[in-house]
Amino acid sequence: MGPFFYSFNVLSAEEIETGILVRTLSAGKVHLRHLDFEPGTLIPDHHHPEEVLTMILEGTMEMRVGDETRAVRAGDVFRVPPKTSHSGRVFSERVVAVSWSPIQ
C-alpha cells in the first residue's frame, strides 16, 4: 500500500495461542498488532522485554498487569511495562484490540 498507509486486511493472521489471532505490522520503530480473542480465551501468564500499550476496540476482558487486575472494555487502554508479568481472560463475547510496542 506504500510507505505511509497500511491495512490489516491484507495481513495474514497467526494463532499465537489457542483462541488468539494476531496480525502484526512492523513499520519504522513500532510493532502494531491487531488482536482477535475468541470467547472464553485464557491468556497465559507471560512477560516480554518491551513495553506494550493495548487499546480494547470491542468486547470486555479481565487483565492482570503485575499485581493489579481489572475489567477492560471498548475504549480502555492498559500499559504493560517491560518485563512485567501479565495475563488475561476473555468473558463471553469476542474481544478485538490493538497494541503498540517498540521494535527490539
N, C-alpha and C positions, 0 to 999 in steps of 0.2 A: 504493500500500500504506500510505500515511500518512507523517507526518513523521519517524518513528523507525525504521521497518522497511522493508527493500528486498529485491528479488530480482533477480539477474542473469538469471533465466529469462525475464523479461518484456522485457528489453532486446534490441534488435536488434544483431547483430554487424556490425562493419565490418572489411573486409580492408585493413589498413594497408600491408602488403607481401605479396608472394606467400607464401602459407602461414601468415600470421599474422592470426588473427581476434581482435578486441578488442571487449569490451563495457565501456563506461565509465559509471560512476555518479559524478556530481558532487553532493556533499552538504556543506553547511556550508562549510568551508575546505579540503576534501580531494577529490582525484580518487581513486577506487578503480577499478582496471581488472582484468578477468578476461581473461587472455591464453591463447589456444589455438594452439600451434605444431604444424604438421604435420611428420611425419618428414622429416629432411633439410633443413629450412628453414635458410637463412642470414640472420642479422640483420645488415644492413649497418652499417658504422661510422657513428655519429652522436652527437650531443650535444644537450642542451636546457638551458634556463636554470634549471630547478628540480631539486632533489634528488629521487631516486626510491629507494624500498625495494621489493624484489621477493622474494616467497617462492615457491619451487617446490612445487607440490602433488602433481605426478605426473610421472614421467619423469626423464631426465637430459640435460643440455646443457652445452656449454662456453661460458663467458662471459669476455670480456676487459673489464676496467674499468681505464682508464688503462694502466699498464704490466704489470698483473697478470692472468694467465689461470688459470682454474680450472674443473674439472668441478663442476657443482652438481646436486643431486638432491633428491627429495622431502624437505621439512623444512628445506632450506638457505635462507638469506636472503642476498642481496647488496645493497649500497648503491652507488648511483651519485651522487657529489657533483655539484653544479651545474656545468654547462659542461665536464663530463669526457667524453672520447671513450670509447665502448664499442661492442662488437659481440658476436655470438654465433653458435653453430652447434648445431643440434639433432641429436642422434645418431639412431639408427634408429627409436626409438619416439616417439610423440606426447608433448608436454610441455604441462602446464597450470600456470599460475602466476597469482598476484595481485600487483598493485603498488599502492603508495600514493605520492601526491605532493601537495604543496600546490597550490591553485588560484592561478595567477599573474594 
